[in-house]
Amino acid sequence: MAAAAASSDMFDEIVMAEERFHGEGYQEGYAEGSHVGVVEGRRYGSLHGAKMGSEIGCYLGFALTWQCLLQKCTDEKN
């Protein structure tokens, strides 16, 4: 009887192997994808933030230049 139960368990393991491997692969893929997604998101955020900072700095310089011209400033730094 014990041999039949062991044989049945081994047969169940073989039959259910695809489902088990699918589940394990999903879990590993999810963990790796989460990590890669965070890294990619940080890289994209820093690149996009640098572009936005550069553009805002350009607008600031433009606005300060016009402010100076409209106030007829004689000092170069103001």
C-alpha positions as CSV (number, residue, x, y, z in Angstrom):
1,M,0.0,0.0,0.0
2,A,2.8,2.4,0.8
3,A,4.5,1.6,-2.5
4,A,1.2,2.5,-4.3
5,A,0.9,5.8,-2.4
6,A,4.5,6.7,-3.2
7,S,4.0,5.8,-6.8
8,S,0.8,7.9,-6.9
9,D,2.7,10.8,-5.3
10,M,5.5,10.6,-7.9
11,F,2.9,10.4,-10.7
12,D,1.1,13.5,-9.3
13,E,4.5,15.3,-9.1
14,I,5.1,14.5,-12.8
15,V,1.6,15.5,-13.9
16,M,1.6,18.8,-11.8
17,A,5.2,19.7,-12.8
18,E,4.1,22.1,-15.5
19,E,1.8,24.0,-13.2
20,R,4.5,24.1,-10.5
21,F,7.2,25.3,-12.9
22,H,4.8,27.9,-14.3
23,G,4.1,29.2,-10.8
24,E,7.8,29.3,-9.9
25,G,8.7,31.0,-13.2
26,Y,6.0,33.6,-12.7
27,Q,7.2,34.4,-9.2
28,E,10.8,34.7,-10.3
29,G,9.8,36.8,-13.3
30,Y,7.7,39.1,-11.2
31,A,10.5,39.6,-8.7
32,E,13.0,40.3,-11.5
33,G,10.6,42.6,-13.4
34,S,9.9,44.6,-10.2
35,H,13.6,45.2,-9.6
36,V,14.3,46.1,-13.3
37,G,11.2,48.3,-13.3
38,V,12.4,50.3,-10.3
39,V,15.9,50.7,-11.8
40,E,14.5,51.8,-15.2
41,G,12.1,54.2,-13.5
42,R,14.8,55.8,-11.5
43,R,17.0,56.2,-14.7
44,Y,14.0,57.7,-16.6
45,G,13.2,60.0,-13.7
46,S,16.7,61.4,-13.4
47,L,17.0,61.9,-17.1
48,H,13.6,63.6,-17.4
49,G,14.3,65.7,-14.3
50,A,17.6,66.9,-15.7
51,K,15.8,67.9,-18.9
52,M,13.1,69.7,-17.0
53,G,15.6,71.5,-14.8
54,S,17.6,72.7,-17.8
55,E,14.4,74.0,-19.5
56,I,13.3,75.8,-16.3
57,G,16.7,77.3,-15.9
58,C,16.5,78.6,-19.5
59,Y,13.1,80.1,-18.7
60,L,14.4,81.7,-15.6
61,G,17.3,83.3,-17.5
62,F,14.9,84.6,-20.1
63,A,12.5,86.0,-17.5
64,L,15.4,87.7,-15.6
65,T,16.8,89.2,-18.8
66,W,13.4,90.7,-19.7
67,Q,12.9,91.9,-16.2
68,C,16.2,93.7,-16.3
69,L,15.5,95.1,-19.8
70,L,12.1,96.4,-18.8
71,Q,13.4,98.0,-15.6
72,K,16.3,99.5,-17.6
73,C,18.9,98.0,-15.2
74,T,22.4,99.2,-15.7
75,D,24.0,96.6,-13.5
76,E,24.9,93.4,-15.5
77,K,24.0,90.9,-12.7
78,N,20.6,92.4,-11.9
